[in-house]
Every structure is written in C-alpha cells, then in structure tokens.
C-alpha cells in the first residue's frame, strides 16, 4: 500500500526534493518509518530554491527548517525519541556511504556537462572503487536497519538506477540490496 499523507492542511512537515534523489529517498523512508505524515513537495535543484544551500532535500516543520539530509534525519529520529546513531562506528559507515554517494553524483553531473577525462575524474573513480570495496566488507560482517545501512541501501539503489557503478562482482552488496528491496518503504520510494 502506498503511503497516503493526511489532508495538506493537517500536515506541518514538508519534504522538498525529487523522487530520483537518494538523499530525499532516505529522508522519505525515515519519515514513513516513524509514522510521520508529511507532504512531498517536488523541487528541482534550481537557483531559485528557498534554501541557502541551494540543494535538496530540505525539510520544513512549522517554523523549523533543515537544509541537509543528515540534519533532516537527525531531526526525524530525535522527534521520534530515538538516537540518530548509537555509536561512532555507525556514523562512520553512514559517512563512507555519503562519500561514495557524493562522488557518484559529482561524476554523474560532470559527465552530463561534458567532462569525461581529467586527473580529478580518475581520482573520483578510484574513490568509488575504494568506497565500494570497504562497503562490501562492512555488509559482509553483518548489518542492521539503522540509518547507516539505510544510507548504503539508498546509495546502491541510486547507483543501480543511474547505472553509475558495477557492483555485480560484490556479492554481499548485491544480497544486501536484494534484502532492502523487500522493504515496503524502500520499494515504494524507488525512483
């Protein structure tokens, strides 16, 4: 069953973004996991965005505004009375997934703008390979359903959707994504 928000006049939380953004996807899933009604407002990455960071996602909850997926996730979990991360190791996994995600998106956007050959791009591709090798080891050691692993799942979903990195030779990551593809909120939020 698809998530159906309550009538708009009853909703304080507004999540701005696009359905193809893995960062927006993560925030959307977290809101649904916590049972928080929200309005999804489609917003592109234009220079007229009502956020100082000029990026998505951003979240408004009444008079409060958050301009980065990490602060949004922290807010959602705190509002639900839960910690964002139980320890530094989980935060580090989340950050490693962010590195791979930021790198993949930068490569994607640079290629769209016609940049395909430079030492910088070589380093960025090496960063992707290194990050994915480390993530393979992380999920091979076991995993849970906290935000560090949800961020990895959103990364893998985006990489597959955009065909950005071939991780078919990393069996633990492949199985990990297959497991997340059974989660109803993850499936519902797929681009």
C-alpha positions as a Markdown table, in Angstrom:
| # | Residue | x | y | z |
|---|---|---|---|---|
| 1 | Unk | 0.0 | 0.0 | 0.0 |
| 2 | Unk | 1.4 | 3.4 | -0.9 |
| 3 | Unk | 1.9 | 6.0 | 1.8 |
| 4 | Unk | -1.0 | 8.4 | 1.8 |
| 5 | Unk | -0.5 | 11.6 | 3.7 |
| 6 | Unk | -3.4 | 13.2 | 5.5 |
| 7 | Unk | -5.0 | 16.3 | 4.0 |
| 8 | Unk | -2.5 | 19.0 | 3.4 |
| 9 | Unk | -4.0 | 21.4 | 5.8 |
| 10 | Unk | -3.2 | 18.9 | 8.6 |
| 11 | Unk | 0.4 | 18.5 | 7.7 |
| 12 | Unk | 3.2 | 20.6 | 9.1 |
| 13 | Unk | 6.1 | 18.6 | 7.7 |
| 14 | Unk | 7.0 | 19.3 | 4.1 |
| 15 | Unk | 9.8 | 17.4 | 2.5 |
| 16 | Unk | 11.2 | 19.1 | -0.6 |
| 17 | Unk | 13.0 | 17.2 | -3.3 |
| 18 | Unk | 12.9 | 14.9 | -6.3 |
| 19 | Unk | 11.9 | 11.2 | -6.5 |
| 20 | Unk | 15.3 | 10.4 | -8.1 |
| 21 | Unk | 17.5 | 11.8 | -5.2 |
| 22 | Unk | 18.9 | 9.1 | -2.9 |
| 23 | Unk | 19.1 | 11.7 | -0.1 |
| 24 | Unk | 15.4 | 12.6 | -0.5 |
| 25 | Unk | 14.6 | 8.9 | -0.6 |
| 26 | Unk | 16.4 | 8.3 | 2.7 |
| 27 | Unk | 14.5 | 11.1 | 4.4 |
| 28 | Unk | 11.2 | 10.0 | 2.9 |
| 29 | Unk | 11.7 | 6.4 | 4.2 |
| 30 | Unk | 12.7 | 7.7 | 7.7 |
| 31 | Unk | 9.5 | 9.8 | 7.9 |
| 32 | Unk | 7.5 | 6.8 | 6.9 |
| 33 | Unk | 9.3 | 4.5 | 9.3 |
| 34 | Unk | 8.5 | 6.9 | 12.2 |
| 35 | Unk | 4.8 | 7.2 | 11.1 |
| 36 | Unk | 5.1 | 10.9 | 10.5 |
| 37 | Unk | 2.6 | 12.4 | 8.0 |
| 38 | Unk | 4.3 | 14.7 | 5.5 |
| 39 | Unk | 3.7 | 16.5 | 2.2 |
| 40 | Unk | 6.2 | 15.7 | -0.5 |
| 41 | Unk | 6.9 | 18.9 | -2.5 |
| 42 | Unk | 8.6 | 18.3 | -5.8 |
| 43 | Unk | 11.5 | 20.8 | -6.0 |
| 44 | Unk | 14.4 | 20.7 | -8.5 |
| 45 | Unk | 17.9 | 21.9 | -8.0 |
| 46 | Unk | 17.4 | 25.4 | -9.4 |
| 47 | Unk | 19.0 | 28.6 | -8.2 |
| 48 | Unk | 15.5 | 29.8 | -7.1 |
| 49 | Unk | 15.2 | 27.2 | -4.3 |
| 50 | Unk | 14.1 | 28.6 | -1.0 |
| 51 | Unk | 17.1 | 27.2 | 0.9 |
| 52 | Unk | 20.5 | 28.7 | 1.5 |
| 53 | Unk | 22.3 | 25.5 | 0.4 |
| 54 | Unk | 20.6 | 25.5 | -3.0 |
| 55 | Unk | 20.2 | 21.8 | -2.8 |
| 56 | Unk | 17.7 | 19.1 | -2.0 |
| 57 | Unk | 16.4 | 17.7 | 0.2 |
| 58 | Unk | 15.2 | 20.3 | 2.6 |
| 59 | Unk | 12.5 | 19.9 | 5.3 |
| 60 | Unk | 10.1 | 22.4 | 6.9 |
| 61 | Unk | 8.2 | 21.6 | 10.0 |
| 62 | Unk | 6.3 | 24.6 | 11.0 |
| 63 | Unk | 8.8 | 27.3 | 11.8 |
| 64 | Unk | 11.8 | 24.9 | 11.7 |
| 65 | Unk | 13.8 | 24.3 | 8.5 |
| 66 | Unk | 16.6 | 21.8 | 7.8 |
| 67 | Unk | 18.8 | 22.1 | 4.7 |
| 68 | Unk | 20.8 | 18.8 | 4.6 |
| 69 | Unk | 19.7 | 15.2 | 4.6 |
| 70 | Unk | 21.9 | 14.5 | 7.7 |
| 71 | Unk | 20.3 | 17.2 | 9.8 |
| 72 | Unk | 16.9 | 16.2 | 8.5 |
| 73 | Unk | 17.4 | 12.6 | 9.5 |
| 74 | Unk | 18.8 | 13.6 | 12.9 |
| 75 | Unk | 15.6 | 15.8 | 13.4 |
| 76 | Unk | 13.3 | 13.0 | 12.3 |
| 77 | Unk | 14.8 | 10.4 | 14.7 |
| 78 | Unk | 15.0 | 12.9 | 17.6 |
| 79 | Unk | 11.4 | 13.9 | 17.0 |
| 80 | Unk | 10.5 | 10.2 | 17.3 |
| 81 | Unk | 12.5 | 9.9 | 20.5 |
| 82 | Unk | 15.3 | 7.8 | 19.0 |
| 83 | Unk | 19.0 | 8.5 | 18.6 |
| 84 | Unk | 20.3 | 9.2 | 15.1 |
| 85 | Unk | 23.3 | 6.9 | 15.7 |
| 86 | Unk | 24.0 | 4.7 | 18.7 |
| 87 | Unk | 27.8 | 5.0 | 18.3 |
| 88 | Unk | 30.6 | 6.4 | 16.2 |
| 89 | Unk | 31.1 | 3.2 | 14.1 |
| 90 | Unk | 27.5 | 3.6 | 12.7 |
| 91 | Unk | 28.1 | 7.3 | 12.0 |
| 92 | Unk | 31.4 | 6.3 | 10.2 |
| 93 | Unk | 29.5 | 3.8 | 8.0 |
| 94 | Unk | 27.0 | 6.5 | 7.1 |
| 95 | Unk | 29.8 | 8.9 | 6.2 |
| 96 | Unk | 31.5 | 6.3 | 4.0 |
| 97 | Unk | 28.2 | 5.8 | 2.1 |
| 98 | Unk | 27.9 | 9.6 | 1.8 |
| 99 | Unk | 31.4 | 9.8 | 0.3 |
| 100 | Unk | 30.5 | 7.2 | -2.4 |
| 101 | Unk | 27.2 | 8.9 | -3.0 |
| 102 | Unk | 28.6 | 12.4 | -3.3 |
| 103 | Unk | 31.4 | 11.1 | -5.5 |
| 104 | Unk | 28.9 | 9.2 | -7.8 |
| 105 | Unk | 26.6 | 12.2 | -8.1 |
| 106 | Unk | 29.5 | 14.5 | -8.9 |
| 107 | Unk | 30.8 | 12.2 | -11.6 |
| 108 | Unk | 27.3 | 11.9 | -13.0 |
| 109 | Unk | 26.7 | 15.6 | -13.2 |
| 110 | Unk | 30.2 | 16.3 | -14.6 |
| 111 | Unk | 29.6 | 13.8 | -17.3 |
| 112 | Unk | 26.3 | 15.4 | -18.1 |
| 113 | Unk | 28.2 | 18.7 | -18.5 |
| 114 | Unk | 30.7 | 17.0 | -20.9 |
| 115 | Unk | 33.6 | 16.5 | -18.5 |
| 116 | Unk | 34.9 | 12.9 | -19.1 |
| 117 | Unk | 38.7 | 13.0 | -18.9 |
| 118 | Unk | 40.8 | 14.6 | -16.2 |
| 119 | Unk | 43.1 | 13.5 | -13.3 |
| 120 | Unk | 40.3 | 14.7 | -11.0 |
| 121 | Unk | 37.8 | 12.3 | -12.6 |
| 122 | Unk | 40.4 | 9.4 | -12.3 |
| 123 | Unk | 40.7 | 10.1 | -8.6 |
| 124 | Unk | 37.0 | 10.2 | -8.2 |
| 125 | Unk | 36.5 | 6.9 | -9.9 |
| 126 | Unk | 39.2 | 5.4 | -7.7 |
| 127 | Unk | 37.4 | 6.8 | -4.7 |
| 128 | Unk | 34.2 | 5.0 | -5.8 |
| 129 | Unk | 36.0 | 1.7 | -6.2 |
| 130 | Unk | 37.7 | 2.0 | -2.8 |
| 131 | Unk | 34.5 | 3.0 | -1.1 |
| 132 | Unk | 32.6 | 0.1 | -2.6 |
| 133 | Unk | 35.3 | -2.4 | -1.6 |
| 134 | Unk | 35.0 | -1.1 | 2.0 |
| 135 | Unk | 31.2 | -1.2 | 2.0 |
| 136 | Unk | 31.4 | -4.8 | 0.7 |
| 137 | Unk | 33.4 | -5.7 | 3.8 |
| 138 | Unk | 31.1 | -3.8 | 6.1 |
| 139 | Unk | 27.9 | -5.6 | 4.9 |
| 140 | Unk | 29.7 | -8.9 | 4.8 |
| 141 | Unk | 30.4 | -8.6 | 8.5 |
| 142 | Unk | 26.6 | -8.2 | 9.2 |
| 143 | Unk | 24.2 | -5.4 | 9.1 |
| 144 | Unk | 21.1 | -3.9 | 10.6 |
| 145 | Unk | 18.4 | -1.5 | 9.7 |
| 146 | Unk | 19.7 | 1.8 | 11.2 |
| 147 | Unk | 20.4 | 4.9 | 9.2 |
| 148 | Unk | 24.0 | 3.9 | 8.3 |
| 149 | Unk | 22.7 | 0.8 | 6.5 |
| 150 | Unk | 19.7 | 2.6 | 5.0 |
| 151 | Unk | 22.1 | 5.2 | 3.5 |
| 152 | Unk | 24.1 | 2.3 | 2.0 |
| 153 | Unk | 20.9 | 0.9 | 0.5 |
| 154 | Unk | 19.9 | 4.3 | -0.9 |
| 155 | Unk | 23.4 | 4.6 | -2.4 |
| 156 | Unk | 23.1 | 1.2 | -4.1 |
| 157 | Unk | 19.6 | 1.9 | -5.3 |
| 158 | Unk | 20.7 | 5.2 | -6.9 |
| 159 | Unk | 23.9 | 3.6 | -8.4 |
| 160 | Unk | 21.7 | 0.9 | -10.0 |
| 161 | Unk | 19.1 | 3.4 | -11.2 |
| 162 | Unk | 21.6 | 5.6 | -12.8 |
| 163 | Unk | 23.9 | 2.8 | -13.9 |
| 164 | Unk | 26.9 | 4.5 | -12.2 |
| 165 | Unk | 29.0 | 1.7 | -10.8 |
| 166 | Unk | 29.0 | -2.0 | -11.5 |
| 167 | Unk | 28.9 | -3.7 | -8.1 |
| 168 | Unk | 27.7 | -7.1 | -9.5 |
| 169 | Unk | 31.1 | -8.5 | -8.5 |
| 170 | Unk | 30.5 | -7.6 | -4.9 |
| 171 | Unk | 28.1 | -10.4 | -3.7 |
| 172 | Unk | 27.5 | -9.1 | -0.2 |
| 173 | Unk | 26.4 | -5.7 | -1.5 |
| 174 | Unk | 24.1 | -7.4 | -4.1 |
| 175 | Unk | 22.5 | -9.5 | -1.4 |
| 176 | Unk | 22.2 | -6.5 | 0.9 |
| 177 | Unk | 20.3 | -4.5 | -1.8 |
| 178 | Unk | 18.1 | -7.5 | -2.6 |
| 179 | Unk | 17.1 | -7.6 | 1.1 |
| 180 | Unk | 16.3 | -3.9 | 1.2 |
| 181 | Unk | 14.2 | -4.4 | -2.0 |
| 182 | Unk | 11.8 | -6.4 | 0.2 |
| 183 | Unk | 11.2 | -3.5 | 2.5 |
| 184 | Unk | 7.9 | -1.8 | 1.6 |
| 185 | Unk | 9.0 | 1.8 | 2.2 |
| 186 | Unk | 12.2 | 1.2 | 0.2 |
| 187 | Unk | 10.2 | -0.3 | -2.7 |
| 188 | Unk | 7.6 | 2.5 | -2.6 |
| 189 | Unk | 10.2 | 5.2 | -2.7 |
| 190 | Unk | 12.1 | 3.8 | -5.7 |
| 191 | Unk | 12.8 | 6.3 | -8.5 |
